[in-house]
Amino acid sequence: MSLGKAALTGVAGKAVGPVGFGLLGFTKPWAPVEYPVAAKVLKTALEHGANFWNGVSDPRPKRLRNLELILPFPLLFLPKESYNELTEFQGIHYGTPHANSLHLLKYYFEQYPEDVDKVVISIKGAFYPLAGPNGSPKGIRASVEEAVKVLGSLKKIDVFECARVDPNVPIETSIQTLAELVKEGKIGAIGLSEVNANTIRKAHKVHPIAAVEIELSLFTPDPLVNGVSDACHELGIPVVAYCPISRGWLTGEFRKLDDLAQDDFRRMLPRFHPDVFDQNFKLVEAVEQIAKRKGVTTAQVAIAWVVCQGGIPIPGSIRAERVIENSQVVSLTDEDLVELQKIMESLPISGQRYGGAQEKFLNA
């Protein structure tokens, strides 16, 4: 079931555009974008209506705060499972304790103080590299306080969410701690990430939930059938859709596995494995035909599909021209949506989203 064709247009009581912006690409330790360059791209996003920005903090314990000094090079020699756990899932892709999404935002708002009230920021945290989620009161407070420390008085975090649910802590306990932080004025509102319908309902009973961040795309339509979308729709909670273009599948920038660099982390993800790559690419080719017929890009079709499900897609890019493209929501007809549904049904995607131990923290 979809959420309906009209996306909710507010998060935490603030108006947001139909398409948001993910900050993942700017602060990767092995390929960081210089802040002045990144700030221009962020400015472009805002100028084109993408005023909901999503990033991650790094609450790494002091004993691990120099981990970036040995990354990323050893990662190339790790087993696939270890590589995955140390990169995207552990948050290292978003930066280090000294240079992550929050530091970029701090720089941006120092340069453009007039934009502070125009932007709604959502930050994930309470996830510790090599340890996993920490949803305890102590863990959450440490994460929030570190995030607040970085931004200082420049900008309040509009929405804070635990990056993953801690299986060892009742969700009610985690939400109660976040509710206290809202009351204290440390954060504006509470979000959830990678949760199931039951968790959403439990959390919402403790404190109103401002947003639920999930992976939603033509490659991953699961939330539309597993009850997550239904729960959010019932409770009036906006859905924030990460990876709306499926980790680049739907950009058209690669057509075969060899197009990806040997050290591209996506090679480690199950959906990119050699035994399923060609089969999964068939869905891309089918969507390309719709895009060609409409005179738009494949990515624009993918993003528009998410918007039609009522979600707020948060595609990310470090290139201004791609940000402009992604922010232009194209119109999909009922016939287009029916055709896309048939494509997904006839060409199911093979492979888990993350693989390995990470899967246990998804849809939790």
Secondary structure as GFF3:
##gff-version 3
##sequence-region A 1 364
A	DSSP	beta_strand	10	11	.	.	.	ID=ss1
A	DSSP	beta_strand	14	15	.	.	.	ID=ss2
A	DSSP	beta_strand	21	22	.	.	.	ID=ss3
A	DSSP	three_ten_helix	24	26	.	.	.	ID=ss4
A	DSSP	alpha_helix	35	47	.	.	.	ID=ss5
A	DSSP	beta_strand	52	56	.	.	.	ID=ss6
A	DSSP	three_ten_helix	62	64	.	.	.	ID=ss7
A	DSSP	three_ten_helix	67	70	.	.	.	ID=ss8
A	DSSP	three_ten_helix	73	77	.	.	.	ID=ss9
A	DSSP	alpha_helix	80	86	.	.	.	ID=ss10
A	DSSP	three_ten_helix	92	94	.	.	.	ID=ss11
A	DSSP	alpha_helix	101	111	.	.	.	ID=ss12
A	DSSP	three_ten_helix	113	115	.	.	.	ID=ss13
A	DSSP	beta_strand	120	125	.	.	.	ID=ss14
A	DSSP	beta_strand	127	128	.	.	.	ID=ss15
A	DSSP	beta_strand	132	133	.	.	.	ID=ss16
A	DSSP	alpha_helix	137	151	.	.	.	ID=ss17
A	DSSP	beta_strand	157	162	.	.	.	ID=ss18
A	DSSP	alpha_helix	171	183	.	.	.	ID=ss19
A	DSSP	beta_strand	187	193	.	.	.	ID=ss20
A	DSSP	alpha_helix	197	206	.	.	.	ID=ss21
A	DSSP	beta_strand	211	215	.	.	.	ID=ss22
A	DSSP	three_ten_helix	222	224	.	.	.	ID=ss23
A	DSSP	alpha_helix	228	235	.	.	.	ID=ss24
A	DSSP	beta_strand	239	242	.	.	.	ID=ss25
A	DSSP	three_ten_helix	249	251	.	.	.	ID=ss26
A	DSSP	three_ten_helix	257	259	.	.	.	ID=ss27
A	DSSP	three_ten_helix	265	268	.	.	.	ID=ss28
A	DSSP	three_ten_helix	270	272	.	.	.	ID=ss29
A	DSSP	alpha_helix	274	294	.	.	.	ID=ss30
A	DSSP	alpha_helix	298	308	.	.	.	ID=ss31
A	DSSP	beta_strand	311	313	.	.	.	ID=ss32
A	DSSP	alpha_helix	320	327	.	.	.	ID=ss33
A	DSSP	alpha_helix	334	346	.	.	.	ID=ss34
A	DSSP	three_ten_helix	356	361	.	.	.	ID=ss35
###
